[in-house]
Amino acid sequence: MAPPNNPVNSITNLLRSSSLEKCFDLCNGKLSVNGLPLLHDVPSNVTFRPFSSVCNESESDAPVPLVQRVQALSHKGGFLGFSLEQPSDSMSNSLGGFTDRNFLSIFRFKTWWSTQWVGTSGSDLQMETQWLVLDVPEIKSYVMILPIIEGGFRSALRPGNGGNVMIFAESGSSQVKSSFFNSIAYVHVSENPFNLMKEAFSAIRVHLNTFKLLEEKSLPSVVDKFGWCTWDAFYLTVEPAGVWQGVKEFADAGVNPRFIIIDDGWQSVKGDTDGPNQDAKNLVLCGEQMTARLYRFEEADKFRKYKGGSFLGPNALSFNPMRSKMLITKAIEIEHAVKARDKALLSGATDVSEMESKINKLNEELDDMFKEGNDLPNGNHESSGCNADDYGMKAFTRDLRTHFKGLDDIWVWHALCGAWGGVRPGATHLDCKLVPCNVSPGLDRTMPDLAVDKLVEGGIGLVHPSQAGDFYDSMHSHLAKSGVTGVKVDVIHTLEYVSEDYGGRVNLAKAYYNGLSESLSKNFKGTGIISSMQHCNDFFFLGTKQISMGRVGDDFWFQDPNGDPNGIFWLQGVHMVHCAYNSLWMGQIIQPDWDMFQSDHVSAKYHAGSRAICGGPVYISDSLGGHDFDLIKKLVYPDGNIPKCQQFALPTRDCLFANPLFDNKTLLKLWNLNKYGGVIGAFNCQGAGWDGNLQRIIGHPECYKPFSGSLHVTDIEWDQCKDAATMGEAEEYVVYLDQAETLLLTTPKSDPIQVSVQLSSFEIFSFVPLKNLGTFAKFAPIGLTNMFNSGGTIQELDYNVSGAASDARIKIKGGGNFLAYSNLAPKACYVNGAEAAPEWSADGKLKLDLPWIEEADGISEVTFVF
């Protein structure tokens, strides 16, 4: 039987026949782009192949329009390869060098996390660079060098001498070797840096066929909602009573979480020396659990023994909200005592008996504190003969939803390998083996990390990759039946440590990610996941066929773990830079998640401003009683939804090759789009950054001060969204400054707007096209100014211009202070059909107080007649 016609093949042939001349050329030791030498001294063992000569688009499962788009631009990219005489499981080779050219890059500073780096030479690169973008102003273009996956190898860039860019390829197994690569890196050129990202990752998606772009996937239901994560409230002491109290505090304040994440501490884990069928006792702080292993898929006893209805009705038992804080305080006291003893031993002390006695006494006090809390409601359905549905996680999630009506999603945490230390061999039906952790030489010069030290110390209980699907389904099916609707999967890049006997890191990752994807589809609607600790190209190129949302920054650190007292301030700007620049590449594949923060933190407002325009979910990790509800209400509607931007926030073009952390001059500017306008956030992040010699992030006090800068309406990349392109063509805009509470008028031809931003502070600029209504009236709606993202509150906007009368009809979600610009006072105003009296002033401010109407989902219909 003849094969059916393949529309991809026919389109591909058509496009190839009319394709443009390729942009790259490798000749005489020079890699050139459009005739301009880009890399010099390219070794003779390096090859370049055009995209169309390597990629077979007919084998890709990408949608036809995506394949067409990639093939139409195939002349703009190609592949670099190299060959060596002897096969090896890890090898490094120069791709050539460059000097005196600005670059932007992303590198892994920990196993788990990546961040931004800039420089002017290949020698300025950091180890484990995930990609490199070169500024090529001579041809008004940008070039990306993107290390990728080929066969059983993954690759990264690293610095070389004399400006050389080195590529490092590794398999993760001494049994997987090669000496030849045809397409280990991809190069692409574009005149627009944001198009460059889209085009390059689209090309690699079609080529590798092992992941999907964000545009191909559905998003989790939590993406436009407000939530609470239990981590900073409880750490490992999380229990049903505390979770209940936490949700109750938000609901009582009129801020209803639509999702919660029960973070680490809910699982059945124990150490290798703990007895059978017994949870590890008295875990409190992060680090204590990192050598523990999962020994059953059901929840820990403290959740398993929960009795349904314990917190419902008039006789609901109370909970001491100080309990978790007292446990954490005592555990920190123990941690400090242990560190003091270890420091004394390193200094040569021979008698630390007094220190040991103090540690023992503190541990006894902690044990007593845990015992005092064991009178909380619980039961044991296994011995009582009661209905199992009346106990455990299932009963708890049912009670939460019964009492807190707006709580749509309840998610829980787990590590990619189950727990931090994996699964306990012999404890489940799965084939599991304790595997030692071998840290890749590619991670040399990355930041020292407690998590890595603990994993190397204890190894990982690894379920055989052939059972990865069974493994995840065993966990997730129980959770789904228990009312859990999603998971935060953490500690993802452990797989690269344990791949020696499993075909290398690429093959092991494929097996695990395929199993995870299958389970997500079966148990959590395919979208119920946040990926975390996953900032490596292995994950993005192999693990994202199903996963559509993930963290784009390191953890929110409320203080510097290295002890710098000023870290409480400067680490917050570091977090924003992580998230902003990682979104450039990760946002092509997953929805960027900027992580939680604490609303009562000294820099909470600073974080809130970035979350308001980041374009992702907003969730916090407040301790019990530690809330700033006034701040939260500037981010969240009473129903728990959020005024989310339409895209994900990205650095403005003039920030791409700058260092907004410690160059002593640059403000981080982020742009995004609302439905009826654009937004720019200007953040002062100066004061800290990566030190490659010390291998950690350090403070730069000389940079921690106010800075000035400028911005312009053209800093918003209107053409990156088809629906917003026409807004970028407006002749005039109204600009609202959120913090200054002022209005400005500007045009594309106006001078830039000047701004001064205090240390660890920000300003949000909302740009709205000005509409001419009839002969004289000019109008633009700003939105609710009691929300950080005022423009995000506008749901619908319609102008009617006919004859002598014109009107603007607006649907606004939320209650509070509505602001618009109008050069004239309106003749009439109606709110939900009733006549209203707005306040108008000669400076153009048109104000109106709007109610929150629960029955209308908080939406008011406002009409201004001119």
C-alpha atoms as one frame of an Amber mdcrd trajectory, in Angstrom:
protein
   0.000   0.000   0.000   1.349   3.430  -0.891   1.978   5.726   2.087  -0.446
   8.620   2.557   0.562  12.073   1.435   2.553  13.852   4.132   1.714  17.565
   4.217   4.920  18.293   6.117   7.039  16.747   3.367   5.300  18.675   0.605
   5.587  21.965   2.461   9.226  21.250   3.328  10.134  20.565  -0.275   8.408
  23.733  -1.382  10.219  25.844   1.214  13.574  24.237   0.501  13.251  24.946
  -3.195  12.851  28.645  -2.499  15.065  28.943   0.590  17.478  31.810   1.008
  21.238  31.471   1.017  22.513  30.180   4.341  23.666  32.832   6.824  26.621
  30.946   8.344  29.835  29.810   6.759  32.875  28.010   8.193  35.992  28.548
   6.137  39.707  28.993   6.825  39.281  28.740  10.568  36.565  31.393  10.759
  32.870  31.016  11.476  31.168  33.900   9.702  27.620  35.179   9.782  26.361
  37.072   6.741  29.976  37.548   5.700  31.166  38.891   9.062  33.779  36.781
  10.932  32.275  35.837  14.307  34.597  33.168  15.748  38.292  33.043  14.944
  40.775  30.188  15.207  38.119  27.548  14.759  39.938  24.179  14.945  40.053
  22.027  11.841  38.175  19.236  13.626  35.086  21.457  13.984  32.368  21.208
  11.345  29.360  23.319  10.368  26.267  21.886   8.707  23.188  23.850   7.633
  19.988  23.026   9.492  18.311  21.487   6.465  21.186  19.062   5.887  20.902
  17.580   9.396  17.279  17.832  10.492  14.680  15.507   8.974  11.460  17.387
   9.653   9.268  14.536   8.444  10.276  12.532  11.530   9.147  15.256  13.918
   5.787  15.142  15.689   5.692  18.951  15.819   2.516  20.614  14.513   2.643
  21.370  10.805   2.556  25.182  11.261   5.559  24.945  13.587   7.494  22.804
  11.113   6.651  25.263   8.353   7.837  28.175  10.468  11.123  26.448  11.281
  11.812  25.391   7.722  11.087  28.880   6.384  13.876  30.182   8.645  16.222
  27.221   8.281  18.786  29.299   6.350  19.376  31.298   9.542  20.782  28.381
  11.522  22.955  25.307  11.496  24.872  22.804  13.595  28.406  22.646  14.910
  30.136  19.334  15.489  33.604  18.051  16.193  35.601  14.842  16.101  38.463
  13.420  18.164  40.771  10.478  17.616  39.893   8.570  20.792  36.347   7.905
  22.041  35.539   9.084  25.545  32.572   9.572  27.871  33.502  13.255  28.387
  35.503  15.594  26.194  36.167  19.258  25.595  36.884  21.030  22.329  37.241
  24.634  21.198  34.611  26.053  18.852  36.800  29.064  18.111  37.175  32.326
  19.939  35.969  35.907  20.135  37.060  39.066  21.949  35.726  42.610  22.254
  32.148  41.557  21.617  29.313  41.845  24.142  27.626  38.628  25.099  24.769
  37.467  27.286  24.804  33.956  28.709  23.100  31.681  31.190  25.193  29.331
  33.320  24.565  26.835  36.109  25.917  28.222  39.363  24.580  25.184  41.237
  23.554  21.735  40.087  19.961  22.922  40.238  19.961  26.602  39.306  21.098
  28.888  36.496  21.585  32.630  36.226  22.732  35.424  33.924  26.301  36.369
  33.015  27.711  38.956  30.616  31.163  39.660  29.217  33.129  40.511  26.081
  35.301  37.441  25.416  34.992  33.680  25.278  37.347  33.603  28.238  34.748
  35.509  30.286  32.285  32.611  30.151  31.454  30.605  33.258  31.453  26.822
  33.582  28.258  25.022  32.592  27.048  27.784  30.289  23.699  26.727  28.856
  23.678  29.194  25.976  25.463  32.231  24.618  24.086  35.210  22.676  26.491
  37.539  20.881  25.648  41.128  20.012  26.575  41.750  16.376  25.795  45.427
  15.739  27.807  45.448  12.492  24.904  43.609  10.830  22.256  44.741  13.344
  21.799  41.170  14.502  22.245  38.727  17.361  23.736  35.241  17.220  23.006
  32.370  19.595  25.317  29.441  20.272  23.251  26.735  21.897  24.836  23.504
  23.190  22.345  20.662  22.823  22.002  16.884  22.968  23.318  14.405  20.453
  22.905  10.675  20.905  23.744   9.788  24.494  25.621  13.035  25.167  24.607
  16.451  26.468  26.771  19.523  26.211  27.559  22.879  27.777  29.917  25.737
  27.075  32.864  26.793  29.212  35.666  29.376  29.034  38.920  28.804  27.184
  42.162  30.689  26.929  42.659  33.463  24.394  38.938  34.142  24.018  38.139
  30.557  23.047  34.672  29.118  23.566  34.972  25.527  24.712  32.222  22.957
  24.361  32.101  20.147  26.909  30.194  16.980  25.984  29.507  14.211  28.493
  27.458  11.045  28.678  27.454  10.455  32.438  28.630   6.868  32.027  32.031
   5.368  31.335  30.175   2.770  29.268  28.839   5.363  26.803  31.602   6.811
  24.646  31.967   8.646  21.363  34.577  10.499  19.333  32.372  12.164  16.719
  29.560  14.704  16.884  27.574  15.922  13.943  25.252  18.351  15.758  26.326
  18.945  19.360  25.613  22.703  19.200  23.232  24.891  17.244  23.885  28.424
  15.949  21.205  30.864  14.845  21.047  34.519  13.789  18.189  37.025  14.002
  17.749  40.784  13.896  15.502  40.665  16.988  16.837  39.096  20.218  13.391
  37.943  21.320  12.704  36.385  17.929  16.135  34.781  18.202  15.005  32.821
  21.242  11.770  31.718  19.616  13.396  30.726  16.358  16.344  28.865  17.876
  14.321  26.809  20.344  11.668  26.107  17.715  14.365  24.741  15.434  15.785
  22.528  18.181  12.313  21.314  19.128  11.749  20.112  15.552  15.258  18.668
  15.334  15.424  16.764  18.633  11.737  15.853  18.819  12.179  15.133  22.552
  10.351  18.122  24.047   7.536  20.526  23.258   7.349  24.283  23.227   5.113
  26.161  25.629   2.846  27.127  22.741   2.042  23.438  22.188   0.941  22.700
  25.762  -1.873  23.511  28.156  -1.096  25.396  31.357  -1.820  24.308  34.942
  -4.997  25.682  36.482  -2.971  27.529  39.138  -1.231  29.836  36.663  -3.588
  32.789  37.141  -4.438  32.225  40.798  -3.209  33.062  44.275  -1.784  30.353
  46.504   0.051  29.535  49.700   3.005  27.155  50.116   3.702  25.649  53.526
   7.511  25.570  53.326   8.642  28.694  55.168   5.760  28.377  57.618   6.656
  24.902  58.888   9.635  23.437  57.041   9.519  19.685  57.790   7.095  20.050
  60.733   4.125  20.536  58.406   0.978  18.777  59.716  -2.784  18.967  59.071
  -3.531  21.322  61.958  -0.967  23.850  60.797  -2.107  23.710  57.173  -5.715
  24.226  58.277  -4.767  27.196  60.434  -2.792  28.735  57.593  -5.639  28.567
  55.064  -8.048  29.847  57.716  -5.954  32.956  58.359  -6.143  33.938  54.699
  -9.858  33.226  54.445 -10.614  35.184  57.619  -8.803  38.196  56.127 -10.862
  38.047  52.909  -8.020  36.704  50.763  -8.945  33.236  49.595  -6.133  30.993
  48.302  -7.212  29.101  45.207  -4.387  26.615  45.647  -2.029  25.392  48.342
   1.207  23.440  48.110   1.953  21.112  51.011   5.709  21.178  50.757   8.378
  18.764  51.976   7.514  17.006  55.249   4.282  15.165  54.410   5.862  11.962
  53.015   6.652   8.643  54.677  10.440   8.820  54.853  13.096   7.451  57.157
  16.841   7.123  57.437  18.759   3.965  56.745  19.173   3.288  60.483  15.511
   3.860  61.400  13.330   0.896  62.256  10.821  -0.724  59.894   7.447   0.947
  59.206   8.367   3.990  61.235   8.637   7.571  59.992  11.812   9.494  60.673
  11.292  11.318  63.944  11.374  15.010  64.706  12.594  16.376  61.398  12.495
  20.167  61.347  15.029  21.987  59.160  16.083  21.564  55.556  19.106  19.267
  55.389  17.924  16.841  58.044  15.803  14.994  55.464  18.298  14.888  52.605
  19.576  11.383  53.348  16.114  10.004  54.175  14.322   7.727  51.719  10.720
   7.070  50.780   9.556   3.764  52.241   5.846   3.847  51.342   3.793   5.850
  48.885   1.123   6.868  51.378   1.434   9.997  53.506   3.358  10.121  56.798
   1.626   9.109  60.003   0.908  12.698  61.006  -1.289  12.995  57.909  -2.349
   9.335  57.668  -3.879   9.422  61.145  -5.879  12.570  60.529  -9.536  11.953
  61.348 -12.119  13.507  59.052 -14.090  16.394  60.537 -11.481  17.235  63.170
 -11.593  20.936  62.305 -15.230  21.198  61.230 -18.215  22.141  63.334 -18.612
  23.936  66.657 -16.361  21.506  68.545 -13.379  21.857  66.244 -10.144  21.630
  68.157  -7.862  24.645  68.339  -4.243  24.821  67.262  -1.351  26.755  68.746
   0.097  28.787  65.847   3.326  29.276  67.818   4.068  25.551  67.872   5.899
  25.402  64.547   7.861  28.572  65.317   9.011  27.136  68.656  10.100  23.883
  67.005  12.002  25.756  64.303  13.662  28.047  66.849  14.811  25.075  68.915
  16.084  23.243  65.826  18.067  26.321  64.766  19.579  26.439  68.260  20.678
  22.820  67.822  22.072  23.547  64.380  24.174  26.403  65.742  25.448  24.229
  68.583  26.472  21.491  66.156  28.264  23.990  63.928  30.115  25.386  66.947
  31.251  21.877  67.927  32.366  21.054  64.384  34.266  24.332  64.147  36.026
  23.556  67.425  37.035  20.118  66.161  38.395  21.600  62.939  40.411  24.050
  65.031  42.088  21.173  66.839  40.021  20.986  70.039  40.335  17.605  71.799
  37.648  17.984  74.455  34.190  19.009  73.234  32.286  17.118  75.920  30.531
  20.245  77.171  29.379  21.024  73.666  28.165  17.442  73.226  26.227  17.686
  76.493  24.605  20.899  75.318  23.610  19.314  72.008  22.128  16.276  73.789
  20.167  18.513  76.152  18.795  20.584  73.280  17.773  17.434  71.406  15.939
  16.180  74.496  14.118  19.492  74.725  13.117  19.217  71.062  11.843  15.667
  71.634   9.720  16.885  74.546   8.265  19.670  72.418   7.218  17.153  69.749
   5.608  14.920  72.404   3.611  17.860  73.724   2.053  18.290  70.294   0.944
  14.678  69.939  -2.469  15.375  71.468  -3.731  16.738  68.150  -6.734  14.918
  66.625  -5.844  11.661  64.927  -6.973   8.130  64.630  -5.966   4.772  63.198
  -8.434   3.392  60.700  -6.366   0.260  60.158  -6.911  -0.934  63.729 -10.359
   0.531  64.364 -12.148  -1.034  61.403 -13.489   2.372  60.301 -13.966   3.532
  56.727 -10.543   4.382  55.303 -12.042   7.404  53.530 -12.617   9.004  56.938
  -8.895   9.162  57.642  -5.673  10.392  56.106  -4.959  12.748  53.256  -8.255
  11.996  51.532 -10.284  13.045  54.570  -8.092  16.084  55.083  -8.380  17.406
  51.529 -12.139  16.792  51.623 -12.453  18.804  54.830 -10.357  21.626  53.385
 -12.581  21.912  50.338 -15.740  21.609  52.421 -14.807  24.540  54.643 -12.825
  26.726  52.216 -15.056  26.942  49.167 -12.623  28.674  46.834  -9.807  26.156
  47.301  -9.580  24.543  43.873  -6.208  22.856  43.969  -4.230  21.042  46.647
  -0.736  20.084  45.525   2.081  18.306  47.345   5.848  18.216  47.053   8.044
  15.299  46.091  11.559  14.815  44.753  12.077  13.442  41.249  13.469  10.233
  42.781  10.685  10.101  45.399  12.374  11.678  48.416  15.708  13.479  48.582
  17.468  10.160  49.130  15.225   8.323  46.678  13.333   5.157  47.610  14.419
   2.712  50.290  15.524  -0.551  48.644  13.237  -3.453  49.544  10.541  -1.238
  51.062   8.219  -1.250  48.022   7.310  -3.614  45.178   9.772  -1.794  42.910
  13.264  -2.842  41.880  15.331  -0.274  43.740  19.072  -0.027  44.298  21.211
   2.274  46.410  23.395   4.117  43.898  26.383   6.300  44.854  26.346   9.869
  43.559  29.119  10.923  41.205  29.279  14.654  40.570  30.068  15.526  36.964
  33.385  17.266  36.279  31.260  19.762  34.376  30.099  21.076  37.732  33.602
  22.123  38.759  33.635  25.759  39.884  29.942  25.775  40.745  28.723  26.871
  44.161  29.249  24.592  47.201  25.871  23.166  48.138  24.575  21.379  51.240
  22.124  19.373  49.126  24.898  18.015  46.922  27.040  17.174  49.947  24.178
  15.258  51.552  23.349  13.324  48.397  26.983  12.358  47.900  27.076  11.290
  51.541  23.979   9.085  51.386  23.566   8.124  47.745  20.180   7.736  46.083
  17.778   4.850  46.254  17.085   4.666  42.524  14.110   2.803  41.097  15.174
   0.969  37.967  14.384   3.161  34.939  12.324   0.383  33.364   9.870   0.861
  36.253   9.787   4.655  36.220   6.192   4.720  34.976   5.073   2.299  37.686
   6.996   4.307  40.269   5.317   7.619  39.498   1.891   6.076  39.064   2.224
   4.362  42.458   2.782   7.762  44.071   0.419   9.826  41.987  -2.554   7.476
  41.784  -2.755   7.388  45.571  -2.505  11.158  45.734  -5.151  11.652  43.050
  -7.540   9.330  44.911  -6.797  11.340  48.040  -7.943  14.628  46.509  -4.503
  15.960  45.530  -4.605  17.644  42.117  -0.947  18.299  41.365   2.671  18.033
  42.446   5.699  20.227  42.844   8.536  18.001  41.635  11.833  19.104  43.138
  15.488  18.019  43.198  15.185  17.188  39.509  18.825  17.160  38.527  19.838
  14.277  40.744  19.673  11.930  37.757  22.974  13.142  36.355  24.681  11.855
  39.545  23.499   8.258  39.208  23.575   7.454  35.490  26.784   5.359  35.347
  25.091   1.952  35.128  21.930   3.085  33.352  23.087   4.012  29.864  24.216
   7.527  30.760  22.365  10.659  31.784  20.433  11.123  28.531  18.978   7.619
  28.476  18.234   7.611  32.203  16.538  11.002  31.938  14.408   9.877  28.993
  13.117   6.885  30.954  12.291   8.899  34.063  10.731  11.842  32.251   8.634
   9.568  30.058   7.363   7.781  33.153   6.616  11.076  34.858   4.792  12.412
  31.799   2.626   9.301  31.555   1.655   9.580  35.203   0.861  13.291  34.901
  -1.463  12.565  31.998  -3.194   9.789  33.892  -3.478  11.341  37.345  -3.219
  15.145  37.123  -4.858  16.087  33.815  -1.430  16.317  32.227  -0.749  19.775
  33.655  -0.719  19.466  37.462   2.987  20.070  38.034   5.550  22.720  38.892
   9.094  21.625  38.082  11.845  22.842  40.384  15.618  22.560  40.770  15.693
  21.755  37.054  17.832  24.481  35.435  19.828  22.357  33.035  19.446  21.720
  29.336  18.998  17.967  29.957  15.660  18.687  31.577  14.429  21.200  29.038
  15.403  19.110  26.025  14.228  15.764  27.458  11.684  16.346  30.215   9.174
  18.846  28.911   6.893  17.040  26.511   4.219  17.240  29.196   5.520  19.682
  31.805   4.372  23.224  31.072   5.372  25.239  34.167   8.508  25.505  36.250
  10.591  27.641  38.512  12.900  30.123  36.760  14.896  31.242  39.792  16.708
  29.933  42.816  14.734  29.841  46.073  13.463  33.000  47.701  16.032  33.488
  50.461  14.731  35.632  53.307  18.311  36.001  54.558  21.806  35.167  53.347
  22.671  31.543  54.216  26.334  32.579  54.292  25.684  35.025  57.109  25.949
  38.434  55.425  23.424  40.576  57.368  22.817  42.737  54.286  21.875  39.633
  52.314  18.325  40.056  53.546  18.205  42.967  51.092  20.570  42.280  48.213
  19.615  38.625  47.705  16.164  39.774  46.624  17.526  41.599  43.576  19.600
  38.534  42.716  16.405  36.469  42.724  14.730  38.859  40.275  17.672  38.729
  37.890  17.637  34.909  37.984  13.963  34.874  37.045  14.032  37.631  34.429
  16.914  36.320  32.312  16.088  32.629  32.694  12.636  33.429  31.324  14.269
  34.302  27.987  14.975  30.632  27.254  12.866  28.683  29.726   9.806  30.664
  28.686  10.025  29.135  25.223   9.339  25.736  26.802   7.578  26.261  30.149
   5.521  28.954  31.850   7.961  30.837  34.106   7.183  30.610  37.822   8.935
  33.276  39.931   8.570  31.327  43.199   6.912  32.275  46.457   7.923  34.999
  48.895   6.869  36.141  52.365   4.447  39.054  52.576   5.881  40.293  55.894
   9.503  40.241  54.710  11.404  43.535  54.786  11.574  43.400  50.958   8.077
  41.988  50.449   6.794  44.995  48.502   9.810  44.744  46.200   8.965  41.121
  45.461   5.267  41.867  45.120   5.977  44.439  42.413   7.846  41.859  40.332
   5.252  39.125  40.855   2.497  41.526  39.789   3.927  41.789  36.270   5.787
  38.467  35.941   2.890  36.834  34.091   2.812  33.714  36.292   1.091  32.544
  39.460   1.373  34.513  42.695   1.943  32.465  45.822   3.485  33.163  49.173
   5.004  31.162  51.999   3.981  33.192  55.030   4.375  31.831  58.528   1.260
  31.591  60.651   0.331  35.074  61.774   3.020  36.610  59.552   0.969  38.342
  56.885   0.706  41.779  55.327  -2.806  41.530  53.958  -2.800  45.102  52.661
   0.139  44.168  50.438  -1.413  40.871  49.363  -4.613  42.658  48.348  -2.606
  44.758  45.871  -1.816  41.482  44.078  -4.934  39.388  44.569  -8.682  39.758
  44.086 -10.969  38.706  46.966 -11.895  35.544  45.017  -8.235  34.445  44.841
  -7.693  35.231  41.179  -4.985  37.660  40.048  -4.747  40.417  37.394  -2.133
  38.540  35.395  -0.240  39.923  32.423  -0.759  38.269  29.057   2.856  37.174
  28.546   5.803  36.388  30.823   8.055  39.276  31.847  11.401  39.713  30.079
  14.304  42.162  30.332  14.097  45.120  27.972  16.430  45.096  25.008  18.851
  47.619  26.516  19.298  45.395  29.601  20.268  42.248  27.716  24.024  42.812
  27.677  24.180  44.792  30.920  24.791  43.682  34.496  21.904  44.954  36.656
  23.447  43.397  39.772  26.818  45.049  40.220  27.800  47.258  37.286  26.968
  50.296  39.427  24.618  51.818  36.844  21.935  49.564  35.346  18.337  49.287
  36.474  16.634  46.000  35.664  13.745  46.858  33.377  11.083  44.246  32.666
   8.450  44.523  29.968   5.147  42.723  29.652   1.749  43.103  28.047  -1.761
  43.465  29.383  -4.849  42.971  27.265  -5.214  46.682  26.575  -1.771  48.098
  27.279   1.850  47.453  28.088   3.853  47.600  31.284   7.462  48.241  32.249
   8.793  47.576  35.724  12.027  49.323  36.740  13.788  47.526  39.615  16.951
  48.504  41.451  18.704  45.136  41.864  22.215  46.471  42.352  24.241  45.220
  45.307  25.319  41.596  44.799  26.310  38.989  42.265  28.282  35.916  41.320
  31.968  35.726  42.123  33.596  33.024  40.013  36.711  32.915  42.150  34.882
  32.518  45.454  32.261  30.340  43.748  29.326  32.010  45.436  27.129  35.079
  45.323  28.585  37.939  47.335  27.490  41.413  48.308  28.723  44.520  46.512
  27.982  47.261  49.048  29.466  49.914  46.770  26.529  49.282  44.399  23.787
  49.225  47.000  22.373  52.725  46.484  19.762  54.632  44.440  20.135  54.638
  40.653  18.615  56.592  37.803  17.701  55.434  34.350  15.313  55.991  31.498
  12.637  54.100  29.637  10.538  54.536  26.544   7.305  53.173  25.142   9.359
  51.417  22.474  11.048  49.356  25.211   7.871  47.278  25.151   8.133  44.588
  22.485   4.577  44.995  21.223   5.156  42.804  18.175   5.903  39.751  20.324
   2.147  39.232  20.696  -0.059  39.328  17.625  -2.993  40.760  19.568  -0.825
  43.592  20.953   0.895  44.648  17.735  -1.672  47.323  16.903  -1.214  48.897
  20.354   2.429  49.436  19.465   1.337  51.565  16.516  -0.559  54.134  18.606
   0.282  57.795  18.079   0.040  58.690  21.771   0.018  56.901  25.126  -0.971
  57.634  28.687   1.570  56.429  31.254   0.677  55.720  34.875   3.412  55.445
  37.507   2.185  53.083  40.199   4.417  54.170  43.076   4.452  57.887  42.256
   0.696  57.834  41.447   1.189  60.203  38.513   0.023  60.348  34.896   2.160
  61.282  31.883   1.528  61.617  28.174   4.092  60.302  25.710   4.509  59.396
  22.051   6.920  57.095  20.177   8.845  60.262  19.252   9.029  61.617  22.812
  12.218  61.735  24.825  12.725  58.814  27.222  11.053  59.007  30.612  13.575
  59.563  33.382  13.272  57.581  36.592  15.170  57.339  39.861  14.746  54.177
  41.932  15.777  53.774  45.536  17.774  50.738  46.691  15.710  47.528  46.733
  12.773  49.409  45.276  10.860  49.741  42.013   8.428  51.643  39.838   5.781
  50.181  37.535   4.850  52.103  34.371   1.561  51.239  32.661   1.302  52.365
  29.028  -2.168  52.636  27.493  -2.891  53.825  23.917  -4.817  57.104  23.884
  -8.084  56.965  21.943  -9.640  59.918  20.148 -13.357  59.925  20.829 -14.967
  62.268  18.356 -13.515  65.681  17.625 -12.240  66.744  21.020 -12.200  63.942
  23.614  -9.145  61.804  24.306  -9.456  58.820  26.629  -7.443  55.908  28.027
  -8.385  53.573  30.912  -5.637  52.833  33.448  -7.514  50.341  35.642  -7.641
  49.865  39.407  -4.776  51.765  40.977  -5.086  49.877  44.249  -3.561  46.928
  42.372   0.100  46.856  41.332  -0.815  45.746  37.808  -3.618  48.235  37.281
  -3.904  47.485  33.567  -4.485  43.809  34.253  -7.829  44.612  35.892  -9.378
  45.691  32.560 -11.215  42.702  31.127 -12.924  44.272  28.116 -12.708  47.629
  26.352 -14.922  48.874  23.559 -15.124  52.316  21.998 -18.194  53.603  20.174
 -17.555  56.644  18.018 -20.651  57.765  16.108 -21.943  61.246  15.340 -22.031
  63.767  18.141 -21.897  61.207  20.963 -19.085  58.815  21.743 -18.563  56.438
  24.608 -16.051  54.079  26.194 -17.377  50.841  27.633 -15.155  48.991  30.061
 -15.432  45.800  32.098 -13.212  45.933  35.154 -12.550  43.141  37.633 -11.998
  44.131  41.225 -13.121  46.733  43.686 -11.423  50.005  44.535  -9.992  53.050
  42.810 -10.580  53.097  39.080  -8.512  55.623  37.140  -8.677  56.767  33.543
  -7.216  59.647  31.589  -9.609  62.016  29.885  -8.823  65.482  28.611 -12.495
  66.357  29.064 -15.036  65.642  31.767 -17.507  63.005  30.513 -21.098  64.054
  29.907 -22.356  60.984  31.758 -21.119  57.872  33.528 -22.862  54.585  34.304
 -21.741  51.752  36.580 -23.622  48.502  36.072 -26.422  50.439  34.415 -26.836
  52.999  37.182 -25.780  56.606  36.791 -22.601  57.476  38.681 -20.654  60.631
  39.462 -16.935  60.243  38.714 -14.346  62.760  39.867 -12.554  64.589  37.046
  -9.661  67.058  37.386  -7.985  69.364  34.903  -4.828  67.222  34.830  -6.884
  64.543  33.087  -7.427  62.190  36.023 -10.864  60.587  35.923 -11.576  58.666
  39.120 -14.325  56.320  40.169 -14.804  54.090  43.189 -15.965  50.611  42.189
 -17.532  47.957  44.430 -16.629  44.279  44.574 -19.799  42.475  43.557 -19.498
  38.828  44.478 -22.447  37.730  42.338 -20.779  39.213  39.242 -17.370  37.642
  39.998 -16.173  41.105  40.951 -16.713  42.555  37.464 -18.230  46.012  37.002
 -19.431  47.421  33.686 -18.549  51.094  33.346 -19.584  53.450  30.537 -18.297
  56.971  29.997 -20.245  59.136  27.547 -18.563  62.072  25.815
